[in-house]
Amino acid sequence: MKINPTVLYFGVYEPSYARNWVLINGLKKNGVDVLELRQKPGRFALFKLFFSYLKFKQDYDVMIVGFPGQEVMFLARLLVWLLRLSSGQVKPIIFDAFTSHYGGYILDRKRWGKKSIRAYYFKFLDRWSCRLADIVLLDTNAHINFFVKEFSLLKEKFRRIWIGANDDNFKPIETEKQTDGKFRVIFFGTYVPLQGAEYIIRAVKLLENERDIIFYFFGKGQDKPKCVKLANELGLKNIEFIDMIKSEELRLKVASADVVLGLFGNTPKTPLVIPNKVYEATAMRKPVITSYTPAIRELFSENDMFLVKAANPNEIANAITRLKNDPSLRESLAENGYIKFKDNASSMILGAQLKLIVEQCLKNKKS
């Protein structure tokens, strides 16, 4: 008798992206056989997936549509329906929604207006991709509540799985102690409004007389040009902007940092998520400063990281100063955050939770 289920991970997902890496490798670490059927995003991706599926259809128990997968869900449901018609087999579908197209592009980044065709299209995709799934995965209860309310969905369909981090890469490492006397603060991300890089830069201005504090900003994205311009206008000398770097190099930069910054934006998405970089920093046993939000409160507390009001440069600056002047507090937050990560959000822990969800899907199919 088969002990562990076989999962078909399906879609146009990027396997190295943190969310997908955590779930795929977490399942494997828990003894689940994972088959992967993916295509790179493109004009004929869904067409290729359709025909590639034929050689996998008998070999798996549960399909998981990886992130991003709103468009893929329509194909996944069609394939499973056709399989049921032809052979009578029932294959459950778990959809890792992870984030909302409508919430991200329309409400958070404001790429298009709420009454635009794009907005209606994204809302349609979010709503129906979830309705077509047997189970939908999201990263926080706050995010689940948003989906349920915004897209008129049943809460019973959703399951919470923390984002976690690639803890094969992001883990505590020993580095040589810096001898230049500088206190290193780093921000890394894609500069979407959610992350509130502008508020960090205004905090840097408040700390410009603290000559021993140096800020590193890694990444690129929507608001970076505006942030670089603001830093230049404010005449900041203690800040360095660096483009995206490889994960291995980023790990070393985090390891050499004294403090890692989370998210500080004031957008509709801010209260809903815990960003991946918070997990990566805690996985590396680093103290974190981030906004005090409903999502953060689901897992972390003031004992695990330094929590401040969103969109508040003064509080960010005060938190940095406090941690710079209190090494014991930095150590305490780093240790508590690391323990919280290991106990709740490691790839092994999250993989075990997802395995239980897969097994429950199979149990419901038989009942």
C-alpha positions as CSV (number, residue, x, y, z in Angstrom):
1,M,0.0,0.0,0.0
2,K,1.3,3.5,-0.9
3,I,2.4,5.4,2.2
4,N,3.1,8.8,0.9
5,P,1.0,10.6,-1.8
6,T,2.4,11.8,-5.1
7,V,1.9,15.5,-5.9
8,L,2.0,17.0,-9.4
9,Y,3.3,20.5,-9.1
10,F,1.9,22.2,-12.2
11,G,2.0,25.5,-14.0
12,V,4.3,28.4,-15.1
13,Y,5.9,28.9,-11.7
14,E,9.6,29.6,-11.1
15,P,10.9,26.8,-8.9
16,S,13.6,28.9,-7.4
17,Y,11.2,31.6,-6.2
18,A,11.1,31.4,-2.4
19,R,7.4,30.5,-2.1
20,N,7.6,27.7,-4.6
21,W,11.0,26.4,-3.3
22,V,9.7,26.2,0.2
23,L,6.5,24.2,-0.7
24,I,8.2,21.9,-3.2
25,N,11.2,21.1,-1.1
26,G,9.2,21.0,2.1
27,L,7.0,18.3,0.7
28,K,10.1,16.3,-0.5
29,K,11.7,16.7,3.0
30,N,8.5,15.1,4.4
31,G,8.6,12.1,2.1
32,V,6.2,13.2,-0.5
33,D,7.0,12.3,-4.1
34,V,6.8,15.5,-6.2
35,L,6.5,15.5,-10.0
36,E,7.0,18.8,-11.7
37,L,5.3,19.8,-14.9
38,R,6.1,23.4,-15.7
39,Q,6.5,25.7,-18.7
40,K,8.1,29.1,-18.8
41,P,5.5,31.9,-19.1
42,G,4.8,32.8,-22.7
43,R,2.2,32.8,-25.5
44,F,2.1,29.0,-25.9
45,A,2.7,28.0,-22.2
46,L,-0.8,26.7,-21.5
47,F,-0.9,24.9,-24.9
48,K,2.3,23.1,-24.0
49,L,1.1,22.2,-20.5
50,F,-2.1,20.7,-22.0
51,F,-0.2,18.2,-24.1
52,S,2.6,17.6,-21.6
53,Y,0.0,16.6,-19.0
54,L,-1.0,13.5,-20.9
55,K,2.1,11.6,-19.8
56,F,1.5,12.6,-16.1
57,K,-2.2,12.1,-15.7
58,Q,-2.1,8.6,-14.2
59,D,1.0,9.2,-12.1
60,Y,-0.1,11.5,-9.3
61,D,-2.7,11.8,-6.5
62,V,-3.1,15.6,-6.0
63,M,-2.3,18.5,-8.3
64,I,-0.8,21.7,-6.8
65,V,-0.9,24.7,-9.1
66,G,2.1,26.8,-8.3
67,F,2.5,30.6,-8.0
68,P,1.7,32.5,-10.2
69,G,-1.3,30.4,-11.2
70,Q,-4.5,32.3,-11.7
71,E,-4.6,31.8,-15.4
72,V,-3.3,28.2,-15.1
73,M,-6.2,27.2,-12.8
74,F,-8.7,27.3,-15.7
75,L,-6.5,24.8,-17.6
76,A,-5.9,22.6,-14.5
77,R,-9.6,22.3,-13.8
78,L,-10.3,21.4,-17.5
79,L,-7.6,18.7,-17.5
80,V,-8.9,17.2,-14.3
81,W,-12.5,17.3,-15.6
82,L,-11.5,15.6,-18.8
83,L,-9.6,12.9,-16.9
84,R,-12.7,12.2,-14.8
85,L,-14.8,11.9,-17.9
86,S,-12.4,9.5,-19.6
87,S,-11.3,7.3,-16.7
88,G,-13.5,8.1,-13.7
89,Q,-10.5,9.2,-11.7
90,V,-10.9,12.2,-9.3
91,K,-7.8,14.3,-8.8
92,P,-8.1,17.1,-6.3
93,I,-6.5,20.5,-7.1
94,I,-4.7,22.7,-4.5
95,F,-4.1,26.2,-5.7
96,D,-1.3,28.3,-4.2
97,A,-2.9,31.7,-4.8
98,F,-0.2,33.3,-2.6
99,T,-1.2,36.8,-3.7
100,S,-4.0,38.6,-5.5
101,H,-3.6,40.1,-9.0
102,Y,-6.3,42.7,-8.2
103,G,-4.9,43.5,-4.8
104,G,-1.3,43.8,-6.1
105,Y,-1.6,45.6,-9.4
106,I,-4.8,47.6,-8.7
107,L,-5.0,48.4,-5.0
108,D,-1.4,48.3,-4.0
109,R,0.7,49.4,-7.0
110,K,-2.1,51.3,-8.6
111,R,-1.0,50.4,-12.1
112,W,-4.5,50.7,-13.4
113,G,-7.7,52.3,-12.0
114,K,-10.4,50.4,-10.1
115,K,-12.8,50.9,-13.0
116,S,-10.4,49.8,-15.7
117,I,-10.7,46.7,-17.9
118,R,-7.6,45.4,-16.3
119,A,-9.1,45.7,-12.8
120,Y,-12.2,43.8,-13.8
121,Y,-10.1,41.1,-15.5
122,F,-7.8,40.7,-12.5
123,K,-10.8,40.5,-10.2
124,F,-12.4,37.8,-12.4
125,L,-9.1,35.8,-12.4
126,D,-8.7,36.0,-8.6
127,R,-12.3,35.0,-7.9
128,W,-12.7,32.2,-10.4
129,S,-9.3,30.7,-10.0
130,C,-10.1,30.2,-6.3
131,R,-13.6,28.9,-7.0
132,L,-12.2,26.2,-9.4
133,A,-9.8,24.9,-6.7
134,D,-10.6,22.3,-4.1
135,I,-8.3,24.0,-1.6
136,V,-6.6,27.5,-1.8
137,L,-3.4,28.4,0.0
138,L,-2.6,31.8,1.3
139,D,0.2,33.1,3.6
140,T,-1.8,34.8,6.5
141,N,-5.3,34.7,7.9
142,A,-5.5,38.5,7.2
143,H,-4.9,37.7,3.5
144,I,-7.5,35.0,3.6
145,N,-10.1,37.4,5.0
146,F,-9.3,39.8,2.2
147,F,-9.9,37.2,-0.4
148,V,-13.1,36.0,1.2
149,K,-14.5,39.5,1.4
150,E,-13.2,41.0,-1.8
151,F,-14.0,38.1,-4.1
152,S,-17.1,36.6,-2.3
153,L,-15.5,33.3,-1.5
154,L,-16.1,30.6,1.1
155,K,-13.6,30.8,4.0
156,E,-13.7,27.0,4.4
157,K,-11.8,26.6,1.2
158,F,-8.7,28.4,2.4
159,R,-5.7,27.1,4.3
160,R,-2.9,29.3,5.8
161,I,0.7,28.3,5.0
162,W,3.4,30.8,6.0
163,I,5.8,32.0,3.2
164,G,8.9,30.8,5.0
165,A,12.4,31.0,3.4
166,N,14.8,28.9,1.5
167,D,16.5,27.8,4.7
168,D,19.0,25.7,2.8
169,N,20.5,29.0,1.7
170,F,19.3,31.5,4.4
171,K,20.7,30.2,7.7
172,P,23.0,31.5,10.4
173,I,26.6,31.7,9.2
174,E,29.7,33.1,10.9
175,T,31.3,36.1,9.3
176,E,34.4,38.1,10.2
177,K,33.7,40.9,12.5
178,Q,33.8,44.3,10.9
179,T,36.6,46.5,12.1
180,D,35.6,49.8,10.6
181,G,33.2,50.7,13.5
182,K,30.2,51.0,11.1
183,F,26.6,49.9,12.0
184,R,25.2,48.3,8.9
185,V,21.4,48.5,8.1
186,I,20.1,46.8,5.0
187,F,16.9,46.9,3.0
188,F,16.3,44.5,0.1
189,G,13.3,44.2,-2.2
190,T,11.5,45.2,-5.3
191,Y,10.6,48.8,-4.3
192,V,6.8,48.2,-4.6
193,P,4.8,50.7,-2.5
194,L,4.0,48.0,0.0
195,Q,7.6,48.0,1.1
196,G,7.7,51.7,1.9
197,A,11.3,52.4,0.9
198,E,10.5,56.1,0.8
199,Y,9.8,56.1,4.6
200,I,13.1,54.4,5.2
201,I,15.0,57.1,3.2
202,R,13.3,59.8,5.3
203,A,14.4,57.9,8.4
204,V,18.0,57.9,7.0
205,K,17.7,61.7,6.8
206,L,16.8,61.9,10.4
207,L,19.9,59.8,11.2
208,E,22.3,61.7,8.9
209,N,24.4,63.0,11.9
210,E,24.9,59.4,13.1
211,R,28.1,59.0,11.0
212,D,28.7,55.4,12.1
213,I,25.4,54.2,10.6
214,I,25.5,53.1,6.9
215,F,22.5,52.0,4.9
216,Y,22.5,49.5,2.0
217,F,19.5,49.2,-0.4
218,F,19.6,46.1,-2.6
219,G,17.2,45.6,-5.5
220,K,15.2,47.4,-8.1
221,G,11.6,48.0,-9.0
222,Q,8.7,50.4,-9.3
223,D,9.7,53.1,-6.8
224,K,13.5,52.9,-7.0
225,P,14.0,55.9,-9.3
226,K,11.8,58.0,-7.0
227,C,13.7,56.8,-4.0
228,V,17.1,57.5,-5.5
229,K,15.9,61.0,-6.5
230,L,14.6,61.6,-3.0
231,A,17.9,60.5,-1.4
232,N,19.8,62.9,-3.7
233,E,17.4,65.7,-3.0
234,L,17.9,65.2,0.8
235,G,21.7,65.1,0.3
236,L,22.2,61.8,1.9
237,K,25.8,60.5,2.1
238,N,25.3,57.4,4.3
239,I,23.2,55.4,1.8
240,E,24.2,53.1,-1.0
241,F,21.9,51.8,-3.7
242,I,22.8,48.5,-5.3
243,D,20.9,46.5,-8.0
244,M,19.6,43.0,-7.6
245,I,22.2,40.5,-6.5
246,K,22.2,36.7,-6.5
247,S,20.7,34.8,-3.6
248,E,24.1,33.5,-2.4
249,E,25.6,37.0,-2.4
250,L,22.5,38.4,-0.7
251,R,22.9,35.9,2.1
252,L,26.5,37.1,2.8
253,K,25.2,40.7,2.8
254,V,22.5,39.8,5.3
255,A,25.1,37.9,7.4
256,S,27.3,41.0,7.7
257,A,24.3,43.3,8.6
258,D,23.6,44.5,12.1
259,V,19.9,45.1,11.4
260,V,17.5,44.1,8.5
261,L,14.5,46.2,7.5
262,G,11.1,44.7,6.6
263,L,8.1,46.6,5.2
264,F,6.8,50.0,6.1
265,G,4.4,51.0,3.4
266,N,0.9,52.4,3.9
267,T,-1.1,50.5,1.3
268,P,-4.1,48.1,1.4
269,K,-1.7,45.1,1.2
270,T,0.5,46.2,4.1
271,P,-1.7,44.7,6.9
272,L,-2.2,41.4,5.0
273,V,1.3,40.0,4.5
274,I,4.6,39.0,6.2
275,P,7.3,39.6,3.5
276,N,9.7,36.9,2.5
277,K,12.7,39.0,3.6
278,V,11.4,39.0,7.2
279,Y,11.5,35.2,7.2
280,E,14.9,35.2,5.5
281,A,16.4,37.6,8.1
282,T,15.0,35.6,11.0
283,A,16.2,32.4,9.4
284,M,19.7,33.9,9.5
285,R,19.3,34.9,13.1
286,K,19.3,38.7,12.4
287,P,17.3,41.4,14.2
288,V,14.5,42.8,12.2
289,I,12.6,46.1,12.2
290,T,9.2,46.0,10.5
291,S,5.7,47.4,10.7
292,Y,3.3,46.3,13.4
293,T,0.4,44.8,11.4
294,P,-2.4,42.3,11.8
295,A,-0.4,39.8,9.6
296,I,2.8,40.2,11.6
297,R,0.9,39.7,14.9
298,E,-0.3,36.3,13.6
299,L,3.2,34.9,14.1
300,F,5.6,37.4,15.6
301,S,5.6,39.6,18.7
302,E,7.7,42.5,20.2
303,N,9.9,39.8,21.7
304,D,10.8,38.5,18.2
305,M,11.5,41.8,16.3
306,F,11.3,45.5,16.7
307,L,7.8,46.5,15.6
308,V,6.9,50.1,14.6
309,K,4.0,52.0,13.0
310,A,3.7,51.8,9.3
311,A,4.8,54.8,7.2
312,N,6.5,56.5,10.1
313,P,10.1,57.6,9.5
314,N,10.5,58.8,13.1
315,E,9.7,55.4,14.5
316,I,12.0,53.7,12.0
317,A,14.9,56.1,13.0
318,N,14.2,55.6,16.7
319,A,14.2,51.8,16.3
320,I,17.5,51.8,14.5
321,T,19.1,54.1,17.1
322,R,17.8,51.9,19.9
323,L,19.2,48.7,18.4
324,K,22.5,50.4,17.6
325,N,22.9,51.4,21.3
326,D,21.6,48.2,22.8
327,P,23.6,45.1,21.7
328,S,21.8,42.9,24.2
329,L,18.4,43.8,22.7
330,R,19.7,43.0,19.2
331,E,20.9,39.6,20.4
332,S,17.6,38.9,22.1
333,L,15.4,39.8,19.1
334,A,17.7,37.9,16.8
335,E,17.6,34.7,18.9
336,N,13.8,34.9,19.6
337,G,13.0,35.6,15.9
338,Y,15.2,32.6,14.9
339,I,13.5,30.3,17.3
340,K,10.1,31.4,16.1
341,F,11.2,30.8,12.5
342,K,12.5,27.3,13.2
343,D,9.5,26.3,15.1
344,N,6.9,27.6,12.7
345,A,8.2,28.5,9.3
346,S,11.1,26.3,8.3
347,S,10.6,24.4,5.0
348,M,10.4,21.1,7.0
349,I,7.6,22.5,9.1
350,L,5.6,24.0,6.3
351,G,6.1,20.9,4.1
352,A,4.6,18.8,6.9
353,Q,1.6,21.1,7.1
354,L,1.1,21.0,3.3
355,K,1.4,17.2,3.4
356,L,-1.5,17.1,5.9
357,I,-3.6,19.3,3.6
358,V,-2.8,16.9,0.6
359,E,-3.8,13.9,2.7
360,Q,-7.0,15.6,3.8
361,C,-7.8,16.3,0.1
362,L,-7.4,12.6,-0.7
363,K,-9.5,11.6,2.3
364,N,-12.3,13.9,1.3
365,K,-12.1,12.5,-2.3
366,K,-12.8,9.0,-1.0
367,S,-15.5,10.0,1.4
